[in-house]
Amino acid sequence: MNLASLGLAGAVTAGVVTALVAVLVPVRARPVVTGAGLVLTGAAGVAAGAAGLAGVTFSVSWPAVLPLTGVAFGMDQLAGLFLAVTGGVALIAGVYGVSYSRHGRAAQATLPLFVVAMLLVPAATSVGTLLVCWELMALTSLLLVLAEHRQRPEVAVAGRWYAVLTHLGFATILCGLLILVAHAPGDSFADLRAAPLPGGVAGLVFVLTLVGFTSKAGILPLHAWLPRAHPEAPSHVSALMSAAMVNLGVYGVVRVGLDLLGGGPRWWWLVVLGLGAVSAVYGILQAAMSTDLKRLLGFSTTENLGLVLVGVGAAGLLAAGGQRVLAGLALAAALLHVVNHAAFKTTLFLAAGSVLHATGVRDLDQLGGLRRGMPVTTAVFGWGALAASALPPGTAFVSEWLLLQALVHGVPEGGGAEAVVMPVAVAVVALTAGLAVATFVKAFGVGFLARPRSRQAGEAHESPPSMLAGMVLAAAVAAVLAVLPTLVLPAVGAAAAVAVGGGPATSGVLTVRLTGVAGELSPLVYAVALLAAVVLVLGGLRATATRRARRAARLWDCGGGPLSARMEYTATSFAEPLQRVFDDVLEPEQDVTVDHVEESRYLVRAVEYRRAVPDRVERRLYPPVIAALRAWGEAGRRLATGSVHRYLGYGFYTLCGVLLVLAVIS
């Protein structure tokens, strides 16, 4: 056994033992036990993933564990990357959950099993094993989403949406992989890579699996579960889902499309790139309009996973055109963004959980003034907001810069579609970066820096030590990735090479230098220069300021009196100009009700303004589908009359129909 296999075995053992112990220990000790178990499970997962990224491999199978297929696990660099990311998020969530988690026995026991399932998905090396681990991940995450269903009815609604969409996605993955297995001598990944597939069959497999995997990643149009489930789940569970679980949808697309199917034609990757671009723009627009802090972060996940798919689609497109170096750069940028997104989204969700723990409020219009009572949470969320905004020295800046370099230099050979897609993708990345800045300025400025707009916000207090430790640890990881991305870029490039071939996409220790094209970036130098400029400006102002006697005086306010919370921007009013620009895309609903005084229509007693920005895709797509399913159910109810003779007739006519079809096609 080597470090990769020992780490994975240790993670599984720690997770299962933690789940069993969490059922038995007293209520007060349960959060500590679960948190410590998650830390051990996550640490073992990080060790296994790091070993895999370093090139350590293993392969193990137990044919007798599962009927027909058995169980098979293994490790390569691509699997190691997702194992390390998942383990890191779980470790931080475990530290945070010691003080945050006060849920029931079932939720506490399910949490480590959820982490174990996520760790096993990328380690699976056969179709049967992958499907079992995927379904275990779906079921355990559903139980965690429903952890607070007794407190809020919205949780049950979110759980139903998540259950339906995640299992529809599983059904399409199942169908696609079974078609693939039917053309191979076995269900192991090695057998699938060697299987000769007709072009039409390979395209069908790719489309079916793409639907299922993008559903898990929260990509349009199967994203409707994400902004519902993430806000309603406990915050450390939201971090695990948004920073770890959705990444496995990307893993599935890369593993099946680029590895098992060998790349495929250009149209596959045009579809992937298009889905990613639309999801990125639409997700960040919805986040910019949202006033629910956790819903905003949920839509931000759709945006960032959309950017990841832009990179994956560009990599497949460039690889299909024979440009392996640029394909490796695009995929390395996408995988680096997976790592970066995991770091800053964990930071943001844990900080949002701290706000919810202190105030019980998620609505930004009711928050404000949190910097006084919650200075650490404010600093952590502020850093997470900068990291998510793709501004230097933020964490997302390097990965999005790499993605732009791949798109700018990538000129695929072929028809006009590719020549149009790359510049449009560049514009999409630039647009989402600008909208992300506006979104997180709104979230941080209105939620933390403004005056308190409610009693809960005014009385907010700092979170317990373990919650602060988890948030600070996540922020520290995001900071290291921001200034020293070269610590992980070689391993990320090696993982990308597993899928698209070629050599390393970048080089350099302190400076990121692109391989094969001109371009370099030094985030550490930028960060130091920015810090030095700030210190010099502040020091210069302090040195040149005249020393005069100070006296307290009221600031000039134009005779309006001191500012109150009602005079400041809310999250709704901050986003209103942006909403006007994108009215045709968002289709907002707003209404103004004016209540007049009874004695005179010229005198107004009150004015009520209501605005909502519903999910346009969901509103247009899902109601007709739900109505059709409801009609189908009603028709089925009319057929079920309770008559045994009628049921026998149904079976007889169905059998005759099947025999006729077989006679025709045979």
Summary of the structure (lengths in Angstrom):
residues: 666
radius of gyration: 26.6
end to end distance: 51.1
largest distance: 102.1
contacts: 2485
relative contact order: 0.08
helix: 72%
strand: 6%
